Amino acid sequence: MNITLLTIEKINKPFIKKGIQEYNKRLSRYCKIKHITLKKIEDIHKNIKNNSYIILVNPKGEMMSSERLGSNIKKMGVQGKSDIVFLIADKEVLDGKEDMHLALTSMEMDSELMLLTLYEQIYRAFTLINNLPYHK
């Protein structure tokens, strides 16, 4: 499974960079994951394949449990959806063309912190899928 995380803002905080490196390492046993910082909003479609499953992430989306996110990721794999794109951006960016609209919290959050939280939740989802103890 290939997972791409797209953001508009550059990562500046050292602790966020370190956290992302750690989760990239942990997730490498389950999937190919990468983060891309877009130089401009118009570059979004250049980084999304036609068959990608697109998940928009912002506070206006649907809240779900870690278990449900894990279940959804597992279901995507079973259905042959091998490319998943998580886009941290405002709703207006995709004009409603996303496949899922996810909220990590209903509160406004710094986009760098949201990215790190998303990495952690993706890792947690894979531990749930594989019945590993991290999620407990």
FIVEXLO-396401 format. One record per residue (C-alpha): residue number from 1; residue in three letters; x, y, z. Coordinates in steps of 0.2 Angstrom, whole numbers, plus 5000, padded with zeros to 4 digits. Layout:
// FIVEXLO-396401
{seq:NUM, type:ALA, px:X, py:Y, pz:Z}
...
// end
This chain:
// FIVEXLO-396401
{seq:1, type:MET, px:5000, py:5000, pz:5000}
{seq:2, type:ASN, px:5006, py:5017, pz:4996}
{seq:3, type:ILE, px:5001, py:5032, pz:5007}
{seq:4, type:THR, px:5005, py:5050, pz:5003}
{seq:5, type:LEU, px:5002, py:5064, pz:5015}
{seq:6, type:LEU, px:5001, py:5081, pz:5006}
{seq:7, type:THR, px:5002, py:5098, pz:5015}
{seq:8, type:ILE, px:5003, py:5116, pz:5009}
{seq:9, type:GLU, px:5014, py:5122, pz:5023}
{seq:10, type:LYS, px:5032, py:5118, pz:5025}
{seq:11, type:ILE, px:5038, py:5109, pz:5041}
{seq:12, type:ASN, px:5048, py:5121, pz:5052}
{seq:13, type:LYS, px:5047, py:5114, pz:5069}
{seq:14, type:PRO, px:5062, py:5102, pz:5073}
{seq:15, type:PHE, px:5051, py:5091, pz:5085}
{seq:16, type:ILE, px:5039, py:5088, pz:5071}
{seq:17, type:LYS, px:5052, py:5083, pz:5059}
{seq:18, type:LYS, px:5060, py:5071, pz:5071}
{seq:19, type:GLY, px:5042, py:5063, pz:5075}
{seq:20, type:ILE, px:5039, py:5061, pz:5056}
{seq:21, type:GLN, px:5056, py:5052, pz:5054}
{seq:22, type:GLU, px:5051, py:5041, pz:5068}
{seq:23, type:TYR, px:5034, py:5036, pz:5061}
{seq:24, type:ASN, px:5041, py:5034, pz:5044}
{seq:25, type:LYS, px:5053, py:5021, pz:5051}
{seq:26, type:ARG, px:5039, py:5012, pz:5060}
{seq:27, type:LEU, px:5027, py:5013, pz:5046}
{seq:28, type:SER, px:5040, py:5006, pz:5033}
{seq:29, type:ARG, px:5036, py:4988, pz:5038}
{seq:30, type:TYR, px:5017, py:4990, pz:5033}
{seq:31, type:CYS, px:5017, py:5002, pz:5019}
{seq:32, type:LYS, px:5026, py:5015, pz:5008}
{seq:33, type:ILE, px:5023, py:5032, pz:5015}
{seq:34, type:LYS, px:5029, py:5049, pz:5010}
{seq:35, type:HIS, px:5025, py:5067, pz:5014}
{seq:36, type:ILE, px:5025, py:5080, pz:5001}
{seq:37, type:THR, px:5025, py:5099, pz:5004}
{seq:38, type:LEU, px:5016, py:5107, pz:4990}
{seq:39, type:LYS, px:5024, py:5123, pz:4984}
{seq:40, type:LYS, px:5007, py:5130, pz:4978}
{seq:41, type:ILE, px:4989, py:5124, pz:4980}
{seq:42, type:GLU, px:4988, py:5121, pz:4962}
{seq:43, type:ASP, px:5001, py:5107, pz:4963}
{seq:44, type:ILE, px:4988, py:5096, pz:4972}
{seq:45, type:HIS, px:4982, py:5087, pz:4957}
{seq:46, type:LYS, px:5000, py:5084, pz:4950}
{seq:47, type:ASN, px:5003, py:5073, pz:4966}
{seq:48, type:ILE, px:4987, py:5063, pz:4965}
{seq:49, type:LYS, px:4985, py:5048, pz:4954}
{seq:50, type:ASN, px:4969, py:5045, pz:4945}
{seq:51, type:ASN, px:4965, py:5029, pz:4955}
{seq:52, type:SER, px:4970, py:5036, pz:4972}
{seq:53, type:TYR, px:4958, py:5036, pz:4987}
{seq:54, type:ILE, px:4958, py:5054, pz:4993}
{seq:55, type:ILE, px:4955, py:5058, pz:5011}
{seq:56, type:LEU, px:4953, py:5077, pz:5015}
{seq:57, type:VAL, px:4959, py:5080, pz:5033}
{seq:58, type:ASN, px:4953, py:5096, pz:5042}
{seq:59, type:PRO, px:4942, py:5100, pz:5057}
{seq:60, type:LYS, px:4926, py:5101, pz:5047}
{seq:61, type:GLY, px:4927, py:5082, pz:5042}
{seq:62, type:GLU, px:4920, py:5067, pz:5051}
{seq:63, type:MET, px:4927, py:5061, pz:5068}
{seq:64, type:MET, px:4931, py:5043, pz:5069}
{seq:65, type:SER, px:4939, py:5031, pz:5081}
{seq:66, type:SER, px:4957, py:5024, pz:5078}
{seq:67, type:GLU, px:4948, py:5007, pz:5076}
{seq:68, type:ARG, px:4937, py:5013, pz:5062}
{seq:69, type:LEU, px:4951, py:5022, pz:5053}
{seq:70, type:GLY, px:4961, py:5005, pz:5054}
{seq:71, type:SER, px:4946, py:4996, pz:5048}
{seq:72, type:ASN, px:4944, py:5008, pz:5033}
{seq:73, type:ILE, px:4962, py:5006, pz:5028}
{seq:74, type:LYS, px:4961, py:4988, pz:5029}
{seq:75, type:LYS, px:4945, py:4988, pz:5018}
{seq:76, type:MET, px:4954, py:4999, pz:5005}
{seq:77, type:GLY, px:4968, py:4986, pz:5004}
{seq:78, type:VAL, px:4956, py:4972, pz:5002}
{seq:79, type:GLN, px:4947, py:4982, pz:4988}
{seq:80, type:GLY, px:4963, py:4984, pz:4979}
{seq:81, type:LYS, px:4965, py:5003, pz:4983}
{seq:82, type:SER, px:4984, py:5003, pz:4984}
{seq:83, type:ASP, px:4986, py:5022, pz:4984}
{seq:84, type:ILE, px:4979, py:5032, pz:4998}
{seq:85, type:VAL, px:4982, py:5051, pz:4999}
{seq:86, type:PHE, px:4979, py:5061, pz:5015}
{seq:87, type:LEU, px:4977, py:5080, pz:5011}
{seq:88, type:ILE, px:4978, py:5092, pz:5025}
{seq:89, type:ALA, px:4969, py:5107, pz:5018}
{seq:90, type:ASP, px:4953, py:5117, pz:5018}
{seq:91, type:LYS, px:4937, py:5110, pz:5011}
{seq:92, type:GLU, px:4937, py:5122, pz:4996}
{seq:93, type:VAL, px:4953, py:5114, pz:4989}
{seq:94, type:LEU, px:4945, py:5099, pz:4981}
{seq:95, type:ASP, px:4928, py:5105, pz:4977}
{seq:96, type:GLY, px:4920, py:5090, pz:4986}
{seq:97, type:LYS, px:4930, py:5077, pz:4975}
{seq:98, type:GLU, px:4938, py:5068, pz:4990}
{seq:99, type:ASP, px:4932, py:5051, pz:4994}
{seq:100, type:MET, px:4932, py:5054, pz:5013}
{seq:101, type:HIS, px:4932, py:5069, pz:5024}
{seq:102, type:LEU, px:4941, py:5066, pz:5040}
{seq:103, type:ALA, px:4943, py:5076, pz:5056}
{seq:104, type:LEU, px:4957, py:5072, pz:5069}
{seq:105, type:THR, px:4949, py:5085, pz:5081}
{seq:106, type:SER, px:4935, py:5098, pz:5080}
{seq:107, type:MET, px:4947, py:5111, pz:5086}
{seq:108, type:GLU, px:4958, py:5121, pz:5075}
{seq:109, type:MET, px:4976, py:5114, pz:5075}
{seq:110, type:ASP, px:4993, py:5120, pz:5068}
{seq:111, type:SER, px:4995, py:5110, pz:5052}
{seq:112, type:GLU, px:5012, py:5104, pz:5057}
{seq:113, type:LEU, px:5005, py:5096, pz:5073}
{seq:114, type:MET, px:4990, py:5089, pz:5063}
{seq:115, type:LEU, px:5002, py:5081, pz:5051}
{seq:116, type:LEU, px:5012, py:5072, pz:5065}
{seq:117, type:THR, px:4995, py:5067, pz:5073}
{seq:118, type:LEU, px:4990, py:5060, pz:5057}
{seq:119, type:TYR, px:5006, py:5050, pz:5056}
{seq:120, type:GLU, px:5003, py:5043, pz:5073}
{seq:121, type:GLN, px:4985, py:5038, pz:5069}
{seq:122, type:ILE, px:4990, py:5029, pz:5053}
{seq:123, type:TYR, px:5003, py:5020, pz:5063}
{seq:124, type:ARG, px:4990, py:5016, pz:5076}
{seq:125, type:ALA, px:4978, py:5010, pz:5062}
{seq:126, type:PHE, px:4992, py:4998, pz:5056}
{seq:127, type:THR, px:4995, py:4991, pz:5073}
{seq:128, type:LEU, px:4976, py:4988, pz:5075}
{seq:129, type:ILE, px:4976, py:4979, pz:5058}
{seq:130, type:ASN, px:4990, py:4968, pz:5063}
{seq:131, type:ASN, px:4984, py:4965, pz:5081}
{seq:132, type:LEU, px:5000, py:4973, pz:5089}
{seq:133, type:PRO, px:5000, py:4980, pz:5107}
{seq:134, type:TYR, px:5004, py:4998, pz:5103}
{seq:135, type:HIS, px:4986, py:5004, pz:5102}
{seq:136, type:LYS, px:4981, py:4997, pz:5119}
// end
